[in-house]
Amino acid sequence: MNIHECFVCGDPQEAKTCDRCRSRIRGALLQLPEQYVYLCVSRQREQGGGSGGRSATRLHAPLPGRDDVLNLLGPASRQSVSDAEDQGGPTPFLEVLWSWTEAVTEELRLTPVRKHVSSMTARLTAHLPWICEQPWVADFEEEIRELLRVVQGVTRTKPRRVPLPGVTCPSCGGLTLVREDHSGWEAECGLCPAVKLDQRDYEALVREQSKALEDTKT
């Protein structure tokens, strides 16, 4: 049995990318089409202040929407840019997906897909097992995760963290275990960054603490 370090998290695994990281990448990809819809409906600039939201010192017409949303929805710069003249803000949403979709399509000699969020995420999800075998999967995971983080910050749709009552953290002993949407973990501690449990480890912890509680009653 060959043991490798997971390309993404570094944990020892038989596969090149562990199941938890695969699950987390898949979860992020599956969220992107919905997040793109939220992003599109967030175009309208939030109003504030007097004069219908316009600044009295503005000397030019306002952009037709929120700057951060327009940057994410707009096309990437087609010119090479220096550090001093870099395109402002993060790489646009569709450009992040398109660069990875093109790489997978060309490498596997697949029929090209449309530059549409659902088509691109479907292509990437369908070939995720192959992607997870590539040494660059860590870069892929980082860019997809960062894209999702930035968009969720704009759309204000951060994942929920559901408390898991009755089970204490095996490290700090507090009732601080939570389950976060799409994290890839069954439970993690809100205070201890190193405590992240998959389903098997969490169920074992529940059984262990339940047995200890029963023993104290007898």
C-alpha positions as CSV (number, residue, x, y, z in Angstrom):
1,M,0.0,0.0,0.0
2,N,1.5,3.3,-1.1
3,I,1.0,6.2,1.3
4,H,1.1,9.8,-0.1
5,E,0.7,13.2,1.4
6,C,-2.6,14.7,0.3
7,F,-1.7,17.3,-2.4
8,V,-4.1,19.8,-0.7
9,C,-3.9,19.3,3.1
10,G,-0.7,17.3,3.5
11,D,-2.3,14.4,5.5
12,P,-1.0,10.9,4.8
13,Q,-3.4,9.2,2.4
14,E,-3.5,6.3,-0.1
15,A,-5.0,8.7,-2.7
16,K,-3.2,11.8,-4.1
17,T,-6.0,13.9,-2.6
18,C,-7.9,12.8,0.5
19,D,-11.6,12.3,0.6
20,R,-12.2,15.3,2.8
21,C,-10.5,17.6,0.4
22,R,-12.3,16.1,-2.6
23,S,-15.6,16.6,-0.8
24,R,-14.7,20.2,0.1
25,I,-13.7,21.0,-3.5
26,R,-16.9,19.4,-4.9
27,G,-19.0,21.3,-2.4
28,A,-17.4,24.6,-3.5
29,L,-18.0,23.9,-7.2
30,L,-21.6,23.0,-6.6
31,Q,-22.2,26.3,-4.9
32,L,-20.8,28.5,-7.6
33,P,-23.8,28.5,-10.1
34,E,-26.1,29.7,-7.3
35,Q,-23.5,32.2,-6.0
36,Y,-23.2,33.6,-9.5
37,V,-27.0,34.3,-9.6
38,Y,-26.7,36.0,-6.2
39,L,-23.8,38.1,-7.5
40,C,-25.7,39.2,-10.6
41,V,-28.6,40.4,-8.5
42,S,-26.2,42.3,-6.3
43,R,-25.2,44.7,-9.1
44,Q,-27.4,47.5,-7.8
45,R,-25.3,49.9,-5.8
46,E,-26.4,50.1,-2.2
47,Q,-27.9,53.4,-1.5
48,G,-26.8,55.6,1.4
49,G,-26.4,59.1,2.5
50,G,-28.3,62.1,1.2
51,S,-29.1,63.3,-2.3
52,G,-30.4,59.9,-3.4
53,G,-27.1,58.3,-2.5
54,R,-25.0,60.7,-4.6
55,S,-22.0,62.4,-3.2
56,A,-22.1,66.2,-3.4
57,T,-18.4,66.2,-4.4
58,R,-18.7,63.6,-7.2
59,L,-17.5,65.1,-10.5
60,H,-18.3,62.2,-12.7
61,A,-21.3,59.9,-13.4
62,P,-21.5,57.0,-11.0
63,L,-20.9,53.4,-12.2
64,P,-24.1,51.6,-13.0
65,G,-23.8,49.3,-10.0
66,R,-21.5,48.3,-7.1
67,D,-17.8,48.5,-8.0
68,D,-16.9,45.2,-6.3
69,V,-19.7,43.3,-8.1
70,L,-18.8,44.9,-11.5
71,N,-15.2,43.8,-11.0
72,L,-16.2,40.2,-10.4
73,L,-18.6,40.2,-13.3
74,G,-16.5,42.1,-15.8
75,P,-14.0,40.6,-18.3
76,A,-10.4,40.2,-17.3
77,S,-7.8,42.5,-18.8
78,R,-6.5,41.2,-22.1
79,Q,-3.2,43.0,-21.8
80,S,-0.1,42.0,-19.9
81,V,0.1,44.2,-16.8
82,S,2.8,45.2,-14.4
83,D,2.5,45.1,-10.7
84,A,2.0,48.9,-10.8
85,E,-0.8,48.6,-13.4
86,D,-2.5,45.4,-12.3
87,Q,-6.3,45.0,-12.8
88,G,-8.0,46.2,-9.7
89,G,-9.7,43.7,-7.5
90,P,-9.9,39.9,-7.8
91,T,-9.9,38.0,-11.1
92,P,-13.5,38.0,-12.5
93,F,-15.7,35.1,-11.6
94,L,-16.1,33.5,-15.1
95,E,-12.4,34.0,-15.9
96,V,-11.3,31.9,-12.9
97,L,-13.6,29.1,-14.0
98,W,-12.7,29.5,-17.7
99,S,-8.9,29.2,-17.2
100,W,-9.3,25.9,-15.3
101,T,-12.0,24.6,-17.7
102,E,-9.8,25.3,-20.7
103,A,-6.9,23.5,-19.0
104,V,-8.9,20.4,-18.3
105,T,-10.5,20.4,-21.8
106,E,-7.2,20.7,-23.6
107,E,-5.4,18.2,-21.4
108,L,-8.1,15.5,-21.8
109,R,-8.9,16.5,-25.4
110,L,-12.6,17.1,-24.6
111,T,-15.2,18.9,-26.7
112,P,-15.1,22.6,-25.6
113,V,-18.0,23.9,-23.5
114,R,-19.7,27.3,-23.5
115,K,-18.3,30.0,-21.2
116,H,-21.3,29.7,-19.0
117,V,-21.1,29.1,-15.2
118,S,-23.2,25.9,-15.2
119,S,-21.4,24.4,-18.2
120,M,-18.0,25.1,-16.7
121,T,-18.7,23.9,-13.2
122,A,-20.3,20.8,-14.7
123,R,-17.1,20.1,-16.7
124,L,-14.9,20.6,-13.7
125,T,-17.1,18.5,-11.4
126,A,-17.4,15.7,-13.9
127,H,-13.6,15.5,-14.1
128,L,-12.8,16.2,-10.4
129,P,-11.4,12.7,-9.8
130,W,-8.8,13.3,-12.5
131,I,-8.1,16.9,-11.3
132,C,-7.5,15.5,-7.8
133,E,-4.7,13.3,-9.2
134,Q,-2.8,16.2,-10.6
135,P,0.0,17.9,-8.7
136,W,-1.6,21.4,-9.3
137,V,-4.9,20.4,-7.6
138,A,-3.7,22.5,-4.6
139,D,-3.7,25.7,-6.8
140,F,-7.1,24.7,-8.2
141,E,-8.5,24.2,-4.7
142,E,-7.1,27.5,-3.5
143,E,-8.5,29.6,-6.4
144,I,-11.9,28.0,-6.2
145,R,-12.0,28.4,-2.4
146,E,-10.9,32.1,-2.7
147,L,-13.4,32.8,-5.4
148,L,-16.2,31.4,-3.3
149,R,-15.0,33.3,-0.2
150,V,-14.9,36.6,-2.1
151,V,-18.3,36.1,-3.7
152,Q,-19.9,35.1,-0.4
153,G,-18.5,38.3,1.1
154,V,-20.2,40.3,-1.5
155,T,-23.5,38.4,-1.6
156,R,-23.6,38.0,2.2
157,T,-24.3,34.3,2.0
158,K,-21.6,32.9,4.3
159,P,-22.1,29.2,5.2
160,R,-24.0,28.4,8.4
161,R,-22.2,27.0,11.4
162,V,-24.6,24.7,13.3
163,P,-23.7,24.0,17.0
164,L,-23.4,20.3,17.9
165,P,-24.7,20.3,21.5
166,G,-23.9,17.5,24.0
167,V,-20.4,16.6,22.6
168,T,-17.3,18.3,23.9
169,C,-14.2,19.1,22.0
170,P,-11.5,16.4,22.5
171,S,-8.9,19.1,22.8
172,C,-10.2,22.0,24.9
173,G,-13.2,20.1,26.5
174,G,-15.6,22.9,25.7
175,L,-19.1,22.6,24.1
176,T,-17.6,24.3,21.0
177,L,-18.1,21.7,18.2
178,V,-19.9,22.9,15.1
179,R,-20.8,21.7,11.6
180,E,-20.2,24.2,8.8
181,D,-22.0,24.0,5.5
182,H,-19.8,22.5,2.7
183,S,-16.7,22.4,4.8
184,G,-16.0,18.7,4.2
185,W,-15.9,18.0,7.9
186,E,-18.5,16.4,10.1
187,A,-17.5,18.5,13.1
188,E,-14.9,21.0,14.0
189,C,-14.1,23.1,17.1
190,G,-14.9,26.8,17.0
191,L,-11.8,27.5,19.2
192,C,-9.2,24.8,18.3
193,P,-8.1,25.2,14.6
194,A,-6.5,21.7,14.6
195,V,-9.7,19.9,15.7
196,K,-11.5,18.8,12.5
197,L,-13.4,15.4,12.5
198,D,-14.6,13.4,9.6
199,Q,-17.8,11.3,10.0
200,R,-16.1,8.2,11.4
201,D,-14.1,10.2,14.0
202,Y,-17.1,12.2,15.1
203,E,-19.3,9.1,15.5
204,A,-16.5,7.5,17.5
205,L,-16.3,10.5,19.7
206,V,-20.0,10.5,20.3
207,R,-19.9,6.8,21.2
208,E,-17.0,7.3,23.5
209,Q,-18.5,10.3,25.4
210,S,-21.9,8.5,25.6
211,K,-20.3,5.5,27.1
212,A,-18.4,7.6,29.6
213,L,-21.6,9.4,30.6
214,E,-23.4,6.0,31.1
215,D,-20.5,4.8,33.2
216,T,-20.8,7.7,35.6
217,K,-24.5,6.9,36.2
218,T,-23.8,3.3,37.2
